[in-house]
Every structure is written in structure tokens, then in C-alpha cells.
């Protein structure tokens, strides 16, 4: 009977949590927390958080706004979710549309501050609204968040830089409408505009796909971004600068320009109409960019300038800049993907994810989009594999080989491609001269470095520099030493690793010295001394 009573209490409590909700409106005058146990919070009238007051929202809380109702922050809002429990700001309507509620206001005469981490913003007019130039001095930051179906994701500007990191923007009107904003590691898909008519925007390591205009901006830098399958990739709203190291491909028009880019190293090719189009009388220097071909005629056919319209300036380019076409990832499109659709993904590519499931694979594989992903909605976004930036170079420090890519798994190889047992750390101490390579694996993908030659194995100390030649090492017992015929009174000592001297001899004349080590196989210390110079070498007998 007691056991039954305890179970009953648990069921009652569970029912209460499932059906709890809280209506809110009016002013918040003291520090307040919206608890998960009170979720969802229904904003039935405007809510104002007054100056010096903090509103904290717990992970997993859903805040639903009645039509035309807003949250006005004059103090501080701390909306910090986590990777498994986001905070959601959305419409209370059963048939929501873009702009059905105003958004979260952080501007005005009493501007507020905010921390948004793992937050979902939906159906607002301006999801994060700084109200023109009334945004105050911040700080406001947004990270790991998603903006979907808003007229504007962010809007306005303040007397500070608004950082946006690791966020996703899908199906908004204008994703970024806030000047003095710095965006990094973010994804923009199928918005009307990725960023529209703003200045002082910087963007790093981000992807733009499926827009009328991906970036209509003044300022920069725009660096290490992938801009593809848009009507227009970049169009100037004011002077551009620092357009560096981007991949701008498969748009109808890659770039429109009216002044120099102030950058270089971009891959600009495979755009349908024009790779670059001048819209002003200014001459444009685009010579430090790559066009995926060295054919001058092919390059010029995709450039629109004074040769096509005499009222425009000419665009200069260099046909000889060679870029690696493999730097262009295999692109999936930005359109809807039906439930049940099989998609092929490859390492070094952009791939779809469904919900929180990351589809990665070794080399090539096929995966099926599962329920709830019948169009590009909140459950379907792009993932840019980290393997895309995998650095397969190897550094050699003495006899220590180190793979540059951290956070991966490793298998060192004795070329030609024989795995070395137990050599699975990021660094490998080469014990013999020879050729080495490494297989680096990350996020389900792997690749193999070139072979790297290792010479001078065993040199512990060498004051003789290049004058000293020792060969071979490893040795079968017979080896030679050459100091370049410059020294007299050369002392050569061989000891075992415990320090016991096995051989010691003084040579009065510098010549090509031939020596024999008669001891068993193993590692010995060879010490060479003359005047004030000394060399200590690990000598390996095989």
C-alpha cells in the first residue's frame, strides 16, 4: 500500500509539470528567474525588465508571445540554454507568420544588455532589436542560436560591436540587419538576404546559400567564407574592404563592386552569369584572386566591366594565379529536401544534418533524411565538416614528427604505408632515418599525409655543424666520420647508455675515419671532440 501511494504521488507531480504554464505581462522590478517548471511562459501583454534588473531564463524554457506583444529589456536578460535544452522565443499563434510579434527590444532611451546562448528565435519582426542607433553600450552577445522565420534576425546598432558566433539563420527576411556586428562560424540558408544594407559588418568562417543577396554591406573583413548558390554573392552598400580567402561559386553573380575589394586570395569561379561585375566608373584591381583557370579569355568572359559597357571602369586580373580546385567543397543545394530522400555526403563537403544527428562518414556514404525534414525548417540545417580544414602537414623537430591537426586520431606509417605498431599519438619520435607519413582522422573522415624524409636521427648535440658527416646510422657496425679535414687531435669515444666506455681513441690527423663497433645490436653514445667543439650522437647498431 505504501509503494502504491508513492507511485501515485509521482504520477500527480508529473502531470502537473506537463501541463504547467505561466502567463506574464507588465513590469519586472526585481531580479527574476523564469523556471523550466513554469514553462511555457505566455506573454499576454508587453513585458518590461527595468534598469538594474536581471531576467534569467532557464534552459528548456519556451516563451510564447501573443500577437504584437514584446519583451522590452532595459536591464539585463540572461538566456543561457545548452546543447540539449535550448531556450525558445516564439509565437503563441496556431498559425504563426513572420513578424507576428515585435521581438526582444534592447534599444530605446533605456537600452539593455543581454547574453543569448543556445536560443531559438522564431516569427518575430526583429528578433533582437537594437532600435536604430539607440542600442547603448552593450554588452550583448549571441552564440549557438538559431533564427528562423523572422522578418529580421538582428536589427539596429549600438555603441559597441555585437558578436554573433556559431549561429544558424534560415528562412528569415534579412538575417543580419545590425551594423557594427561581427559574425563567426555561422550558417545562413534561404533567407531573402544574409545581411542587408548595413555597414561595419565583419564575417569569418561562415556559409551563405540560397539568398537573393547573400551580403549587401559596407565594410568588412569578409574572410574564409563559403558563398554559393545565391542570386548575388556580395554587393556593396558602401565601400568593401578585406574580402579575403573566400570561396564564391555557383551564384548567378559572384560579386558586384564599385571600389577595390581591399583583399585577395578569393576563389571566384563557376558563377552562372558573371564572377565579378563592376557597377561604377572606378577601375578595380582583382589581380590577387583565383578564377579556377589560367585561360585569360575564359576569365574575361565572366567579368563585366568597361569592355562590356564603356561607362564602367575596367577590372584587372591575373590569369596566372593557380588555386587548388579541391578547395571548393562538394556542394549540396539549398532547396527543400523531402522526408525519405537519400543524400550522398562526402568528407571535405557540406552535408545536411537532421535534428541533432550529424551525418558524417569515411569517404562516401548515403543517408536518409528522416521524419520532420520535409522542407528546410528548424530541424534541417547545414554542417560544415571540421575535416574541411584538416591540415595534413607534418613538422619535424629533431627526430620528433608532429601532426599539425589537433583533436584528431593518428596512425604513423613507415613509408611505403606500413603502420608502425603503437604509433598513434599526435607526435612520433623517429628512431631511425627514413620516410614517414601519418593518417589523420577526424569527424569520421580521414586522409593520409605525404611521406616525409627524416635525416640526422640521433643527433643530441653538434657544434661542428655541416662539417660533420656520419654514415650510415643505423649501422651494421661499420661507419665513417668526416669532419672536413680541418681538425687535429680528434677524440672519439663510444659508450653504452649507462655511461660505460666501450671504445676511446685519439686521432692526431683529420681524415675520413672508418670505425667498427663490435658490440651487440643496440643503441650507443658516440662522442666526437676537437678543440672547443663537440658532438654527441645516438648510434644505432642493427
C-alpha positions as CSV (number, residue, x, y, z in Angstrom):
1,X,0.0,0.0,0.0
2,X,2.8,2.4,0.8
3,X,4.5,1.6,-2.5
4,X,1.3,2.3,-4.4
5,X,0.9,5.6,-2.6
6,X,4.5,6.8,-3.6
7,X,3.9,5.9,-7.3
8,X,0.6,7.9,-7.2
9,X,2.4,11.0,-5.9
10,X,5.0,10.7,-8.7
11,X,2.3,10.5,-11.3
12,X,0.5,13.5,-10.0
13,X,3.7,15.6,-9.9
14,X,4.5,14.5,-13.5
15,X,1.1,15.5,-14.7
16,X,1.4,18.9,-13.1
17,X,4.8,19.6,-14.8
18,X,3.5,18.5,-18.2
19,X,0.5,20.9,-18.1
20,X,2.0,23.8,-16.2
21,X,2.2,27.2,-17.9
22,X,2.6,30.8,-16.8
23,X,1.0,33.9,-18.2
24,X,3.2,37.1,-17.9
25,X,2.8,40.8,-18.6
26,X,3.7,44.1,-17.1
27,X,6.9,45.2,-15.3
28,X,9.7,43.2,-13.8
29,X,11.2,45.3,-11.0
30,X,13.4,42.8,-9.1
31,X,15.8,40.1,-10.3
32,X,13.6,37.3,-11.6
33,X,14.0,33.7,-13.0
34,X,11.7,32.0,-15.4
35,X,11.9,28.4,-14.3
36,X,11.6,25.3,-16.5
37,X,8.9,24.1,-14.2
38,X,6.8,27.2,-15.2
39,X,7.3,26.8,-18.9
40,X,5.8,27.7,-21.3
41,X,5.7,31.4,-20.4
42,X,2.8,33.1,-22.3
43,X,3.5,36.8,-22.9
44,X,-0.1,38.1,-23.0
45,X,0.9,41.7,-22.6
46,X,4.1,43.7,-23.1
47,X,6.8,42.8,-20.5
48,X,9.5,45.3,-19.4
49,X,12.6,44.4,-17.5
50,X,13.5,47.7,-15.8
51,X,17.1,49.1,-15.4
52,X,19.5,47.3,-12.9
53,X,17.2,44.2,-13.0
54,X,18.1,40.9,-14.5
55,X,15.7,38.4,-16.0
56,X,17.2,34.9,-16.1
57,X,15.7,32.2,-18.2
58,X,16.5,28.5,-17.5
59,X,17.5,26.0,-20.2
60,X,14.5,24.4,-22.0
61,X,12.0,27.2,-21.3
62,X,9.6,28.2,-24.1
63,X,8.4,31.8,-24.2
64,X,5.3,32.3,-26.4
65,X,4.3,35.8,-27.5
66,X,0.7,36.8,-28.2
67,X,0.3,38.8,-31.4
68,X,2.0,42.3,-31.2
69,X,3.4,41.7,-27.7
70,X,7.1,42.2,-27.0
71,X,9.8,41.8,-24.3
72,X,11.5,45.1,-23.5
73,X,14.9,44.8,-21.8
74,X,16.1,48.0,-20.1
75,X,18.1,46.0,-17.6
76,X,19.7,42.6,-18.4
77,X,18.5,39.3,-19.8
78,X,20.5,36.1,-19.3
79,X,19.0,33.5,-21.6
80,X,21.6,30.7,-21.5
81,X,20.5,27.3,-22.7
82,X,22.7,24.4,-23.5
83,X,23.3,22.0,-26.4
84,X,20.5,19.6,-25.3
85,X,18.0,22.2,-23.9
86,X,17.6,25.4,-25.9
87,X,15.5,28.4,-24.9
88,X,12.8,29.3,-27.4
89,X,11.2,32.6,-28.1
90,X,8.3,32.0,-30.5
91,X,4.7,33.0,-31.4
92,X,1.7,31.8,-29.4
93,X,-0.4,31.7,-32.6
94,X,-1.5,28.3,-34.0
95,X,-0.8,29.7,-37.5
96,X,2.3,31.9,-37.0
97,X,3.8,34.2,-39.7
98,X,6.9,36.3,-39.9
99,X,6.6,39.4,-37.8
100,X,3.6,38.4,-35.8
101,X,5.3,39.6,-32.6
102,X,7.7,42.5,-32.5
103,X,10.8,40.8,-30.9
104,X,13.1,41.4,-28.0
105,X,13.8,45.1,-27.7
106,X,17.3,46.1,-26.3
107,X,17.3,49.6,-27.6
108,X,15.4,52.8,-26.9
109,X,16.2,55.5,-24.4
110,X,17.0,52.9,-21.7
111,X,18.9,50.3,-23.7
112,X,19.5,46.9,-22.0
113,X,22.2,44.2,-22.1
114,X,21.9,40.6,-23.0
115,X,23.5,37.2,-23.1
116,X,21.9,34.7,-25.6
117,X,23.4,31.2,-25.8
118,X,21.6,28.2,-27.3
119,X,18.4,30.2,-28.0
120,X,15.8,29.8,-30.8
121,X,14.2,32.9,-32.2
122,X,11.0,32.5,-34.4
123,X,8.4,34.6,-36.1
124,X,9.5,38.0,-34.8
125,X,9.6,41.2,-36.7
126,X,13.1,42.0,-35.3
127,X,14.1,39.1,-33.1
128,X,17.0,41.0,-31.5
129,X,16.1,44.7,-31.9
130,X,18.6,47.5,-31.0
131,X,16.3,50.1,-32.5
132,X,18.5,52.1,-34.8
133,X,21.2,54.0,-33.0
134,X,19.7,53.6,-29.5
135,X,21.4,50.3,-28.7
136,X,23.5,51.7,-25.8
137,X,27.0,50.5,-25.0
138,X,26.3,46.7,-24.6
139,X,27.4,44.2,-23.9
140,X,25.1,42.0,-26.0
141,X,26.3,38.6,-27.4
142,X,24.6,35.8,-29.3
143,X,26.0,32.3,-29.7
144,X,24.9,28.8,-30.6
145,X,21.5,30.1,-31.5
146,X,19.0,29.7,-34.4
147,X,16.9,32.4,-36.1
148,X,14.1,31.1,-38.3
149,X,11.0,32.8,-40.0
150,X,11.7,36.3,-38.7
151,X,11.5,39.4,-40.8
152,X,14.9,40.4,-39.4
153,X,17.1,38.3,-37.2
154,X,19.0,41.3,-35.8
155,X,18.4,45.0,-36.4
156,X,19.8,48.4,-35.5
157,X,23.1,49.2,-33.9
158,X,24.7,50.4,-30.7
159,X,27.9,51.9,-29.5
160,X,29.6,48.5,-29.4
161,X,30.3,45.5,-31.6
162,X,27.7,42.8,-31.4
163,X,29.3,39.4,-31.6
164,X,27.4,36.5,-33.2
165,X,29.1,33.1,-33.1
166,X,28.1,29.6,-34.2
167,X,24.6,30.6,-35.1
168,X,22.2,29.5,-37.9
169,X,19.8,31.7,-39.9
170,X,17.2,30.1,-42.0
171,X,14.2,31.5,-43.9
172,X,14.4,35.0,-42.5
173,X,13.8,38.2,-44.5
174,X,17.1,39.8,-43.5
175,X,19.2,37.6,-41.3
176,X,21.5,40.4,-40.1
177,X,20.2,43.9,-40.1
178,X,22.5,45.3,-37.4
179,X,25.6,47.4,-38.2
180,X,28.7,47.1,-36.0
181,X,28.3,43.3,-35.9
182,X,30.9,40.6,-36.0
183,X,29.8,37.2,-37.2
184,X,31.8,34.0,-37.0
185,X,31.3,30.3,-37.6
186,X,27.7,30.7,-38.7
187,X,25.4,29.4,-41.4
188,X,22.9,31.3,-43.5
189,X,20.4,29.4,-45.6
190,X,17.5,30.5,-47.7
191,X,17.0,33.9,-46.1
192,X,16.0,36.7,-48.5
193,X,19.2,38.5,-47.5
194,X,22.0,37.2,-45.4
195,X,22.9,40.8,-44.4
196,X,21.2,43.8,-45.9
197,X,22.1,47.5,-46.3
198,X,24.4,47.7,-43.3
199,X,27.9,49.0,-42.7
200,X,30.7,47.9,-40.4
201,X,29.9,44.2,-40.6
202,X,32.7,41.6,-40.4
203,X,32.1,37.9,-41.2
204,X,34.5,35.0,-40.6
205,X,34.3,31.3,-41.4
206,X,30.6,31.3,-42.3
207,X,28.4,29.9,-45.1
208,X,25.8,31.7,-47.2
209,X,23.5,29.8,-49.5
210,X,20.1,30.4,-51.2
211,X,19.7,34.2,-50.9
212,X,18.6,37.0,-53.3
213,X,21.7,38.7,-52.0
214,X,24.0,37.0,-49.5
215,X,25.8,40.1,-48.3
216,X,24.7,43.7,-49.3
217,X,27.1,45.5,-47.0
218,X,29.7,48.2,-46.5
219,X,32.8,47.3,-44.6
220,X,34.5,44.0,-43.9
221,X,36.5,42.0,-43.4
222,X,34.7,39.1,-45.1
223,X,37.1,36.2,-44.6
224,X,37.2,32.4,-45.1
225,X,33.5,32.3,-46.1
226,X,31.7,29.9,-48.5
227,X,29.2,31.9,-50.6
228,X,27.3,29.7,-53.1
229,X,24.0,29.3,-54.9
230,X,22.8,32.8,-54.3
231,X,21.4,35.2,-56.9
232,X,24.2,37.7,-55.8
233,X,27.0,36.7,-53.5
234,X,28.3,40.1,-52.4
235,X,27.0,43.6,-53.4
236,X,28.4,46.8,-51.9
237,X,26.1,49.0,-49.9
238,X,29.2,51.2,-49.1
239,X,32.9,50.6,-49.6
240,X,34.1,47.0,-49.2
241,X,37.4,46.1,-47.6
242,X,39.2,42.9,-46.5
243,X,37.4,40.5,-48.9
244,X,39.9,37.7,-48.3
245,X,40.2,34.0,-48.8
246,X,36.6,33.3,-49.6
247,X,35.1,30.7,-51.9
248,X,32.5,32.4,-54.1
249,X,31.0,29.9,-56.5
250,X,27.8,28.9,-58.3
251,X,25.9,32.2,-57.7
252,X,24.3,33.9,-60.6
253,X,26.6,36.9,-59.9
254,X,29.6,36.3,-57.6
255,X,30.4,39.9,-56.7
256,X,29.3,43.4,-57.6
257,X,31.9,46.0,-56.9
258,X,32.3,49.7,-57.2
259,X,35.7,50.0,-55.4
260,X,38.6,47.7,-54.8
261,X,37.9,44.7,-52.6
262,X,40.8,45.6,-50.3
263,X,41.6,41.9,-50.1
264,X,42.8,38.9,-52.0
265,X,43.1,35.1,-52.2
266,X,39.5,34.5,-53.1
267,X,38.4,31.7,-55.3
268,X,35.8,33.3,-57.6
269,X,34.5,30.9,-60.3
270,X,31.7,28.8,-61.6
271,X,29.2,31.6,-61.1
272,X,26.4,31.4,-63.7
273,X,26.4,34.9,-65.3
274,X,29.4,36.8,-64.0
275,X,32.1,36.1,-61.5
276,X,32.6,39.8,-60.9
277,X,30.6,42.8,-62.1
278,X,31.7,46.5,-61.9
279,X,28.9,48.9,-61.2
280,X,30.9,52.1,-61.2
281,X,33.4,54.1,-63.3
282,X,36.3,53.2,-60.9
283,X,38.9,50.8,-62.1
284,X,39.0,47.6,-60.0
285,X,42.2,45.6,-59.1
286,X,41.2,42.0,-58.7
287,X,44.5,40.6,-59.7
288,X,45.2,38.7,-56.5
289,X,42.3,36.3,-56.8
290,X,41.8,32.9,-58.4
291,X,39.4,32.1,-61.2
292,X,39.9,28.3,-61.4
293,X,41.5,28.7,-64.8
294,X,44.5,30.4,-66.3
295,X,42.7,31.0,-69.6
296,X,42.5,34.8,-69.9
297,X,39.6,34.6,-72.4
298,X,37.6,32.3,-70.2
299,X,38.2,34.6,-67.2
300,X,37.3,37.8,-69.1
301,X,34.0,36.3,-70.4
302,X,32.8,36.1,-66.8
303,X,33.9,39.7,-65.9
304,X,31.5,42.6,-66.6
305,X,33.3,45.9,-66.9
306,X,34.3,48.7,-69.3
307,X,34.7,46.2,-72.1
308,X,31.0,45.4,-71.9
309,X,29.8,48.9,-71.0
310,X,32.0,51.9,-71.7
311,X,30.5,53.8,-68.8
312,X,32.1,51.4,-66.4
313,X,35.7,51.1,-65.1
314,X,37.9,48.2,-66.1
315,X,38.6,45.2,-63.9
316,X,42.2,44.0,-63.9
317,X,43.0,40.4,-63.1
318,X,45.9,37.9,-63.2
319,X,45.4,34.7,-65.2
320,X,48.4,33.1,-63.7
321,X,47.3,32.7,-60.1
322,X,46.8,29.0,-59.6
323,X,44.4,27.8,-56.9
324,X,43.6,24.3,-55.8
325,X,40.1,23.5,-57.2
326,X,39.8,20.8,-54.4
327,X,39.4,23.8,-52.1
328,X,35.9,24.1,-53.5
329,X,33.7,21.6,-51.4
330,X,31.2,19.3,-53.0
331,X,28.1,21.5,-52.5
332,X,24.6,20.3,-51.7
333,X,21.8,22.6,-52.8
334,X,19.8,25.0,-50.6
335,X,16.4,23.8,-51.6
336,X,13.9,21.6,-49.7
337,X,14.7,18.0,-49.1
338,X,11.8,15.6,-48.8
339,X,11.5,13.2,-46.0
340,X,12.9,9.9,-47.0
341,X,15.3,11.4,-49.6
342,X,18.6,9.6,-49.9
343,X,21.5,12.1,-49.9
344,X,25.1,11.3,-50.6
345,X,27.7,13.0,-48.5
346,X,31.5,13.0,-48.7
347,X,34.3,14.0,-46.5
348,X,35.5,17.6,-47.2
349,X,32.0,18.6,-48.1
350,X,29.0,20.4,-46.8
351,X,26.4,17.9,-45.6
352,X,22.9,18.0,-44.1
353,X,22.1,17.2,-40.6
354,X,18.6,16.3,-39.4
355,X,17.8,17.4,-35.9
356,X,20.9,16.8,-33.7
357,X,22.1,13.9,-35.8
358,X,25.4,14.7,-37.6
359,X,25.8,12.6,-40.7
360,X,29.5,12.0,-41.2
361,X,31.3,9.1,-42.9
362,X,34.5,7.7,-44.1
363,X,34.9,8.7,-47.7
364,X,31.4,8.5,-49.2
365,X,28.1,7.2,-47.8
366,X,24.4,7.6,-48.3
367,X,22.0,8.6,-45.5
368,X,18.2,9.1,-45.5
369,X,16.5,12.3,-44.2
370,X,14.1,11.1,-41.5
371,X,10.8,12.4,-40.3
372,X,10.1,16.1,-39.8
373,X,12.5,17.3,-42.5
374,X,10.1,17.7,-45.4
375,X,11.4,21.2,-46.0
376,X,14.2,23.5,-44.8
377,X,12.7,24.1,-41.4
378,X,14.1,24.2,-37.9
379,X,15.2,20.6,-37.9
380,X,17.3,20.8,-41.0
381,X,20.5,22.8,-41.3
382,X,23.9,22.7,-42.9
383,X,27.0,21.3,-41.2
384,X,30.4,22.3,-42.5
385,X,32.7,19.4,-41.5
386,X,35.7,20.4,-39.5
387,X,37.7,17.9,-41.6
388,X,37.3,20.5,-44.4
389,X,40.1,22.5,-42.7
390,X,42.3,19.5,-42.0
391,X,46.0,20.4,-42.1
392,X,48.0,17.3,-43.2
393,X,51.4,19.0,-42.9
394,X,53.9,17.4,-40.6
395,X,56.5,19.4,-38.6
396,X,59.9,17.9,-38.0
397,X,61.8,19.0,-34.9
398,X,64.9,17.0,-34.5
399,X,63.7,13.4,-34.6
400,X,60.2,14.3,-33.4
401,X,57.4,14.3,-36.0
402,X,54.2,16.2,-35.1
403,X,51.0,16.3,-37.0
404,X,49.6,19.9,-37.1
405,X,45.9,18.9,-36.8
406,X,44.9,18.7,-33.1
407,X,41.9,16.8,-31.7
408,X,42.2,14.1,-34.3
409,X,43.3,10.4,-34.1
410,X,46.6,9.4,-35.7
411,X,48.4,6.4,-37.2
412,X,52.0,6.8,-38.1
413,X,53.4,4.9,-41.1
414,X,56.8,3.7,-42.2
415,X,56.6,4.5,-45.9
416,X,55.6,2.9,-48.1
417,X,52.5,2.9,-45.9
418,X,53.3,0.2,-43.3
419,X,51.6,1.0,-40.0
420,X,54.0,1.4,-37.0
421,X,52.7,-0.6,-34.1
422,X,51.6,1.7,-31.2
423,X,52.4,4.9,-33.0
424,X,49.1,6.6,-32.5
425,X,49.9,9.8,-30.7
426,X,50.0,13.3,-32.3
427,X,53.8,13.2,-32.2
428,X,56.1,10.3,-33.2
429,X,59.8,10.1,-32.2
430,X,61.6,8.7,-35.2
431,X,64.3,6.4,-34.1
432,X,65.9,5.7,-37.5
433,X,66.4,7.7,-40.7
434,X,63.8,7.0,-43.3
435,X,60.5,8.2,-44.7
436,X,57.4,8.6,-42.5
437,X,53.7,9.5,-43.1
438,X,50.6,9.8,-40.9
439,X,46.9,9.0,-41.3
440,X,44.8,11.7,-39.6
441,X,41.2,11.0,-38.8
442,X,38.6,13.4,-37.6
443,X,34.8,13.6,-37.5
444,X,34.5,10.3,-39.3
445,X,36.8,11.3,-42.1
446,X,40.4,10.5,-42.7
447,X,43.3,11.4,-45.0
448,X,47.0,10.5,-45.4
449,X,49.9,12.9,-45.5
450,X,52.8,12.7,-47.9
451,X,55.9,10.9,-46.9
452,X,58.5,13.0,-45.0
453,X,62.2,12.1,-45.0
454,X,64.0,12.1,-41.7
455,X,67.7,12.5,-41.6
456,X,70.1,13.1,-38.7
457,X,68.4,10.7,-36.4
458,X,70.2,10.5,-33.1
459,X,72.0,13.9,-33.1
460,X,71.9,15.1,-29.5
461,X,74.5,17.8,-29.7
462,X,76.5,19.1,-32.7
463,X,78.9,22.1,-32.6
464,X,80.5,21.1,-35.8
465,X,77.5,22.0,-37.9
466,X,77.5,20.8,-41.5
467,X,81.2,19.9,-41.3
468,X,80.3,16.7,-39.5
469,X,79.2,13.8,-41.7
470,X,78.4,10.4,-40.1
471,X,77.2,7.5,-42.1
472,X,75.4,5.2,-42.0
473,X,73.3,5.5,-38.9
474,X,71.8,3.0,-38.1
475,X,74.9,0.8,-38.9
476,X,75.8,-2.8,-39.1
477,X,78.9,-1.9,-37.0
478,X,81.0,-0.2,-39.7
479,X,80.6,3.5,-40.1
480,X,82.5,6.6,-41.2
481,X,83.1,10.1,-39.7
482,X,84.2,13.0,-41.8
483,X,85.0,16.5,-40.2
484,X,86.1,18.2,-43.4
485,X,89.9,17.8,-42.9
486,X,90.0,20.9,-40.6
487,X,90.8,19.5,-37.2
488,X,93.7,17.8,-35.3
489,X,93.6,15.9,-32.0
490,X,90.2,14.4,-32.5
491,X,88.9,12.3,-29.6
492,X,86.2,9.7,-30.4
493,X,84.5,7.8,-27.6
494,X,81.8,5.2,-27.7
495,X,79.9,4.3,-24.6
496,X,76.7,2.3,-23.8
497,X,73.6,4.1,-22.4
498,X,74.8,3.5,-18.8
499,X,77.9,5.6,-19.5
500,X,80.4,2.7,-19.6
501,X,83.1,3.5,-22.1
502,X,83.5,0.8,-24.8
503,X,86.0,2.4,-27.2
504,X,88.1,5.6,-27.0
505,X,90.8,6.8,-29.4
506,X,92.6,10.0,-30.3
507,X,93.3,10.7,-33.9
508,X,96.1,13.3,-34.5
509,X,95.2,13.9,-38.1
510,X,91.8,14.8,-39.5
511,X,90.9,12.4,-42.3
512,X,88.0,10.2,-43.3
513,X,87.8,8.0,-40.3
514,X,86.5,4.5,-40.6
515,X,85.4,2.8,-37.4
516,X,84.0,-0.5,-36.3
517,X,81.6,-1.1,-33.4
518,X,81.9,-4.8,-32.4
519,X,79.4,-4.7,-29.6
520,X,75.9,-6.4,-29.9
521,X,73.0,-4.7,-31.5
522,X,71.6,-1.7,-29.6
523,X,71.9,2.0,-29.0
524,X,75.3,3.6,-28.1
525,X,76.5,7.1,-27.5
526,X,79.2,8.4,-29.9
527,X,81.1,11.5,-28.6
528,X,83.3,13.5,-31.0
529,X,85.6,16.2,-29.6
530,X,88.2,18.6,-31.1
531,X,89.3,21.9,-29.7
532,X,86.2,23.6,-28.3
533,X,83.7,21.6,-30.4
534,X,81.7,18.6,-29.5
535,X,79.1,16.3,-31.0
536,X,77.0,13.7,-29.2
537,X,75.1,11.2,-31.3
538,X,72.9,8.2,-30.7
539,X,74.5,5.4,-32.8
540,X,72.2,2.5,-33.6
541,X,73.6,-0.9,-34.4
542,X,71.2,-3.2,-36.1
